[in-house]
Amino acid sequence: MKNLKMPQNFLWGAASASYQIEGAYLEDGKGLTNWDNFVRIEGKTFKGTTGDVAVDHYHRYKEDIALMAEAGLKTYRFSIAWARIFPNGRGEVNKKGIEFYNNIIDECLKYSIEPMITIYHWDLPQALVDEYGGWESRKIVDDFVNYATTLFKAFGNKVKYWITLNEQNIFTSLGWLTAMHPPGKFDDQKTFYQVNHHANMAHAKTVIAYREMGFTGMIGASFAYTPSYALNCDPINAMSKVNYDDLKNFWWMDIYAYGRYPKAAMKYLQDRGFAPDIQQGDMEILKEAASKISFMGVNYYQSCVCEYNPLDGVTPYGTMNTTGKKGTGAVVGIPGVYKNPANTFLKTTDWDWTIDPSGLKYCCREITSRYNLPIVISENGLGAFDKQEEDKSIHDPYRIAYLKEHLKALAEALDEGCEVISYCVWSFTDLLSWLNGYQKRYGLVYVDRDETDSGSLDRYKKDSFFWYKKVIESQGKALFDE
Ligand code: BG6
């Protein structure tokens, strides 16, 4: 084990998303987004927190990127706010928006940090929601491609890594099944699968357009991959895992990698009237895009367990722990198909997320054998309570332990034949954790703010910042030092 190292050109990185860091939500011509509105609905976010100011990256990006350079990052993954480029979703380009992201890109390049751009990380121009229901209408496909190609034209010569959609499975599940994200719809299964088909088409047409424009960079989608283990060898539980994998993982990854929906899952949805309407020619487009992606993006936080769930069993709608009070998250599942009980072999975070470094290796191995694609780990990290000491230091050994074990598992995956090209810690600075406020901290850099919009917003390096710097400097060798 001690000799394992990451390859020379490995992209050590960190990630963020526009709504979670930028703030400046009304500045320089930016249009309102679905999230700007959603956070104002009472009870939707922890203590009513918003991204109005977030961690003010909009005004402090130079300081943040200088810190990234100091940490030795080789890549910075960030997202673009669609409503900064097109305040109304389409129409006239907002020059200030282009200028802002150009500045970020140039600042990264100044330090030889590869910019890795996420085209869509959940903040949708509200104008498109008002006009046609956002992702619910197929009209979004053309608007998305128009937005994406505008970015390719503006930045395509400088940016070599593109992620079309961040966690399509999450923004659609929380948006249309559990009402926890915008548009806040509950159990709207038919629309959920239709929305996903539109998102698949938007992704696919964007990938094809990128190649047609002659770009040779790397492009793919980032999937929130929660790999599963059967509870035990009881065949009924083994089958619940097979069902879970088809419905919760392969439903998306098979589209990105092969341009097809898993057959059994499709039959299950057709039998219940939930299958999406697919237009003539769609499957060919999905297939063509699949042959043109460069990697599978993986956001990995946890694994899960699958057990048979009786017909009168738990639903997908159980409470999510958004307070950090351990044990307040409910077991969820689909009646008659599967449920996800706790893994008794593993510990959990304060937000009840299972901590499982081997799960990261499992993702890589599964992707390698099922899809044979290079892998970008576009997010991995620990959300935790952090405390700033009197002398301003922040000691986060729990985060170091988490990242270290996950990176070791990744080094093993590489050693076992997986082609992993990048690893991005979520996140570089502390930021808004959508539903969990600012107290659930992920950063290598602490930001002085809380739920109340008070605080200096000053940045402080956590112990994990110095640790990651050493890991990068040693090309991963430091992971194996005792
Ligand atoms: C991913 C998202 O789901 O996980 C991020 O891409 C998010 O935007 C991260 O912040 C952690 O989730 P949470 O809910 O703890 O903020």
Residues whose N, C-alpha, C, O or C-beta is under 5 A from the ligand:
A	BS01	BG6	A17 E167 G383 L432 S433 W434
